[in-house]
Amino acid sequence: STDLTARVLANAAKKYLGQPVVCENKAGGGGTVGVALVAAKPADGYTIGIVTSSPTMSYHMGKFNYHPVEDLTHIMRWGNYLFGVTVRADSQWKTMPELIQYIKSNPKKLSYGTPGMGTPPHLAMEELSMVAGIEAIHIPYKGGAETNAALLGGHIDIISDSSGWVPLVDAGKFRLVANCGDQRSPRYPNVPTLKEIGYDVVARSHLGIIGPKGIPKPIVAKLHDAFKKAMDDPEFKEIMKKLDMPNYYLNSEDYSKYMRQDFEQIGKLVKKLGLDKK
């Protein structure tokens, strides 16, 4: 879902920038590989990237060397995810309470896939495991395409991920048993949130555009304005709607403030889960 939406946004922005925008998907590390590559580039505005909350989570876990606030230029926040827990449609679990009860009765028997260690879907499952008193085996992958293939092939039992699974749910191959957001999705109004089921767990993240530390303000403003205009592109609006991903816009200054708050909140969560770097 990150790659699909970001490519459409970048394609729409090129007409406002007056030059092509080349997209390279650097998978792996739960979204930290691409951010690390961007952070190491010259601060001239020609290399920018997409960031989620994953690098902040990985930083607090001691798995990411760049500081997600101090070592980056924050250009614009533009989106958010629909996070959910899915199983195969032919599985025995019709609801999230049924799945949780089964895991309780069969600790460490089931496995769940995520887009990587230290990602929002991983931390959501870790938090759910703690509050629900369950144990399942975590299998980290490099992204949604891999987790979907693993569940289809029967290599894992559960997916905790963002909405890359939407086409498979709509096709009747996967079943969405829980929404990991703050409220129900308009696309799947009959699927309850984890909070409604009785577990105060919310997967938190965002989608933003970043660059290396120290990009001059006039260049940041030009990039911001181009991508802000691109958000009105009909194709971008359509892909966001298709994946049930809400717009989540903040300008450069407010996005920097948000990142500092997000950094502190995630640090507290990682420590609570006992996953902080020792």
C-alpha positions as CSV (number, residue, x, y, z in Angstrom):
1,S,0.0,0.0,0.0
2,T,2.9,2.3,0.7
3,D,4.5,1.7,-2.7
4,L,1.3,1.9,-4.7
5,T,0.1,5.2,-3.3
6,A,3.6,6.8,-3.2
7,R,4.1,6.1,-6.9
8,V,0.9,7.7,-7.9
9,L,1.6,10.8,-5.7
10,A,5.1,11.1,-7.2
11,N,3.8,10.8,-10.7
12,A,1.3,13.6,-10.0
13,A,3.9,15.8,-8.4
14,K,6.3,15.8,-11.4
15,K,4.2,18.3,-13.4
16,Y,4.5,20.8,-10.6
17,L,8.2,20.2,-10.2
18,G,8.8,20.4,-13.9
19,Q,10.9,17.2,-14.0
20,P,10.5,13.4,-13.7
21,V,10.3,11.8,-10.3
22,V,12.0,8.4,-10.3
23,C,10.6,5.9,-7.7
24,E,12.8,3.2,-6.3
25,N,11.3,0.7,-3.8
26,K,14.0,-0.2,-1.3
27,A,12.3,-3.0,0.7
28,G,13.5,-4.5,3.9
29,G,14.3,-3.6,7.4
30,G,10.6,-2.8,8.1
31,G,10.8,0.4,6.1
32,T,14.2,1.5,7.4
33,V,16.5,0.6,4.4
34,G,15.1,3.3,2.1
35,V,15.1,6.0,4.9
36,A,18.8,5.2,5.7
37,L,19.7,5.6,2.0
38,V,18.0,9.0,1.9
39,A,19.5,10.2,5.1
40,A,23.0,9.6,3.8
41,K,22.5,11.6,0.6
42,P,23.4,15.3,-0.1
43,A,20.8,17.8,1.2
44,D,20.0,19.3,-2.2
45,G,16.4,18.2,-2.5
46,Y,17.1,15.7,-5.4
47,T,16.9,12.6,-3.2
48,I,13.8,12.4,-1.0
49,G,11.9,9.4,0.4
50,I,8.8,8.1,2.1
51,V,8.8,7.5,5.8
52,T,6.4,5.8,8.2
53,S,6.6,5.4,12.0
54,S,8.7,2.2,11.5
55,P,12.2,3.9,11.6
56,T,11.2,5.6,14.9
57,M,10.1,2.2,16.3
58,S,13.3,0.6,15.0
59,Y,15.4,3.4,16.5
60,H,14.0,2.9,20.0
61,M,14.6,-0.9,19.6
62,G,18.3,-0.2,18.7
63,K,17.9,-1.4,15.1
64,F,18.2,1.9,13.2
65,N,21.3,4.2,13.4
66,Y,19.7,7.4,12.1
67,H,17.7,9.6,14.5
68,P,14.2,9.9,12.8
69,V,13.7,13.4,14.1
70,E,17.2,15.0,14.1
71,D,18.8,13.4,11.1
72,L,16.0,14.1,8.5
73,T,14.2,17.0,6.9
74,H,10.4,16.6,7.2
75,I,8.7,17.9,4.1
76,M,5.1,16.9,4.3
77,R,2.8,14.3,6.0
78,W,0.2,13.0,3.5
79,G,-1.5,9.8,4.5
80,N,-2.3,7.1,7.0
81,Y,-3.0,3.4,6.9
82,L,-5.9,1.0,7.5
83,F,-4.3,-1.7,9.7
84,G,-5.9,-5.0,10.2
85,V,-5.6,-8.6,11.2
86,T,-6.5,-11.1,8.4
87,V,-6.7,-14.9,8.1
88,R,-7.4,-17.1,5.2
89,A,-11.1,-17.2,4.3
90,D,-11.1,-21.0,4.6
91,S,-9.7,-20.9,8.1
92,Q,-11.7,-22.0,11.2
93,W,-11.6,-18.5,12.8
94,K,-14.6,-16.3,11.8
95,T,-14.0,-13.6,14.4
96,M,-11.1,-12.1,16.4
97,P,-12.3,-13.4,19.8
98,E,-12.4,-16.9,18.3
99,L,-8.8,-16.4,17.0
100,I,-7.6,-15.1,20.4
101,Q,-9.2,-17.9,22.3
102,Y,-7.6,-20.5,20.0
103,I,-4.1,-18.9,20.5
104,K,-4.7,-18.9,24.3
105,S,-5.5,-22.6,24.2
106,N,-2.6,-23.3,21.8
107,P,0.3,-21.0,22.8
108,K,3.1,-20.7,20.2
109,K,1.3,-22.9,17.7
110,L,0.1,-20.2,15.3
111,S,2.4,-17.8,13.4
112,Y,1.7,-14.3,12.2
113,G,3.4,-12.3,9.4
114,T,4.2,-8.6,9.4
115,P,6.1,-6.3,7.0
116,G,9.1,-6.4,9.4
117,M,10.5,-6.2,12.9
118,G,9.7,-2.9,14.6
119,T,6.8,-2.0,12.2
120,P,3.5,-0.6,13.5
121,P,1.7,-4.0,12.7
122,H,4.4,-5.8,14.6
123,L,4.1,-3.6,17.7
124,A,0.3,-3.8,17.6
125,M,0.5,-7.6,17.7
126,E,3.1,-7.5,20.5
127,E,0.9,-5.1,22.5
128,L,-2.2,-7.3,21.8
129,S,-0.2,-10.4,22.9
130,M,0.7,-8.6,26.2
131,V,-2.8,-7.4,27.1
132,A,-4.6,-10.5,25.9
133,G,-2.2,-13.0,27.4
134,I,-1.4,-14.8,24.1
135,E,1.7,-16.2,22.4
136,A,2.1,-16.5,18.7
137,I,5.2,-16.8,16.6
138,H,6.3,-13.7,14.7
139,I,7.5,-14.1,11.1
140,P,8.9,-10.8,9.7
141,Y,8.8,-10.3,5.9
142,K,9.9,-7.5,3.6
143,G,6.5,-6.1,2.8
144,G,2.9,-6.8,2.1
145,A,3.4,-8.8,-1.1
146,E,5.5,-11.3,0.8
147,T,3.0,-11.6,3.7
148,N,0.1,-12.0,1.4
149,A,1.9,-14.8,-0.5
150,A,2.8,-16.5,2.7
151,L,-0.7,-16.5,4.0
152,L,-2.1,-17.7,0.6
153,G,0.5,-20.5,0.6
154,G,-0.3,-21.6,4.1
155,H,3.2,-20.7,5.5
156,I,1.7,-18.5,8.2
157,D,-1.7,-18.4,9.9
158,I,-2.3,-14.7,10.4
159,I,-1.3,-11.4,8.8
160,S,-1.0,-8.1,10.8
161,D,-0.4,-5.4,8.2
162,S,-1.7,-2.4,6.4
163,S,-4.3,-2.6,3.6
164,G,-2.3,-4.3,0.9
165,W,-4.6,-7.3,1.7
166,V,-7.7,-5.4,0.6
167,P,-7.9,-7.0,-2.9
168,L,-7.6,-10.4,-1.4
169,V,-10.3,-9.7,1.3
170,D,-12.6,-8.3,-1.4
171,A,-11.9,-11.4,-3.6
172,G,-13.0,-13.7,-0.8
173,K,-9.5,-15.3,-0.3
174,F,-8.8,-13.6,3.1
175,R,-11.0,-12.7,6.0
176,L,-10.5,-9.4,7.9
177,V,-11.2,-10.3,11.6
178,A,-10.1,-7.1,13.3
179,N,-9.4,-3.4,12.5
180,C,-6.4,-2.1,14.3
181,G,-7.4,1.5,14.0
182,D,-9.2,4.0,16.2
183,Q,-12.5,3.5,14.5
184,R,-14.3,1.2,12.1
185,S,-13.5,1.4,8.4
186,P,-16.2,2.7,6.0
187,R,-15.2,-0.1,3.6
188,Y,-15.6,-2.8,6.2
189,P,-18.2,-1.4,8.7
190,N,-19.0,-4.9,10.1
191,V,-15.4,-5.5,11.2
192,P,-14.8,-4.3,14.8
193,T,-11.7,-2.6,16.1
194,L,-9.5,-4.2,18.7
195,K,-10.7,-1.6,21.2
196,E,-14.3,-2.6,20.6
197,I,-13.4,-6.2,21.3
198,G,-12.0,-5.2,24.6
199,Y,-8.3,-4.6,24.0
200,D,-6.9,-1.1,24.1
201,V,-4.6,-1.5,21.2
202,V,-4.2,0.8,18.2
203,A,-1.6,0.5,15.4
204,R,-0.1,3.9,14.9
205,S,1.7,5.2,11.9
206,H,1.7,7.8,9.1
207,L,3.1,8.4,5.7
208,G,5.3,11.4,5.1
209,I,7.9,12.8,2.7
210,I,11.4,13.3,4.1
211,G,14.8,14.2,2.9
212,P,18.4,14.4,4.3
213,K,19.0,16.7,7.2
214,G,19.6,20.3,6.2
215,I,17.7,20.9,3.0
216,P,17.4,24.7,2.4
217,K,13.9,26.0,3.3
218,P,13.2,27.4,-0.2
219,I,13.7,23.9,-1.6
220,V,11.6,22.3,1.1
221,A,8.8,24.8,0.3
222,K,9.0,23.9,-3.4
223,L,8.8,20.2,-2.7
224,H,6.0,20.6,-0.2
225,D,3.9,22.7,-2.6
226,A,4.3,20.3,-5.5
227,F,3.3,17.2,-3.4
228,K,0.5,19.1,-1.7
229,K,-1.0,20.0,-5.1
230,A,-0.5,16.3,-6.2
231,M,-2.8,15.2,-3.4
232,D,-5.7,16.7,-5.4
233,D,-4.9,14.4,-8.4
234,P,-7.9,12.2,-9.2
235,E,-5.7,9.1,-9.7
236,F,-4.1,9.6,-6.3
237,K,-7.5,10.1,-4.6
238,E,-8.7,6.9,-6.3
239,I,-5.8,4.7,-5.1
240,M,-6.2,6.1,-1.5
241,K,-9.9,5.3,-1.6
242,K,-9.2,1.8,-3.1
243,L,-6.9,0.9,-0.2
244,D,-9.1,2.7,2.4
245,M,-6.2,5.0,3.4
246,P,-7.2,8.4,4.8
247,N,-5.5,11.7,3.8
248,Y,-3.5,12.8,6.8
249,Y,-2.0,16.1,5.7
250,L,0.4,18.3,7.6
251,N,2.7,21.0,6.3
252,S,6.5,21.0,6.9
253,E,6.5,22.8,10.3
254,D,3.6,20.9,11.8
255,Y,4.9,17.6,10.5
256,S,8.2,18.3,12.3
257,K,6.3,18.9,15.5
258,Y,4.2,15.7,14.9
259,M,7.4,13.7,14.5
260,R,8.8,14.8,17.8
261,Q,5.5,13.9,19.6
262,D,5.4,10.6,17.7
263,F,9.0,9.9,18.7
264,E,8.2,10.3,22.4
265,Q,5.0,8.3,22.3
266,I,6.6,5.4,20.4
267,G,9.5,5.4,22.8
268,K,7.1,4.9,25.7
269,L,5.3,2.0,23.9
270,V,8.5,0.2,23.0
271,K,9.7,0.5,26.6
272,K,6.3,-0.8,27.9
273,L,6.6,-3.8,25.6
274,G,10.1,-4.5,26.8
275,L,11.5,-4.1,23.3
276,D,13.7,-1.1,23.9
277,K,17.4,-1.2,23.3
278,K,19.3,-2.3,26.4
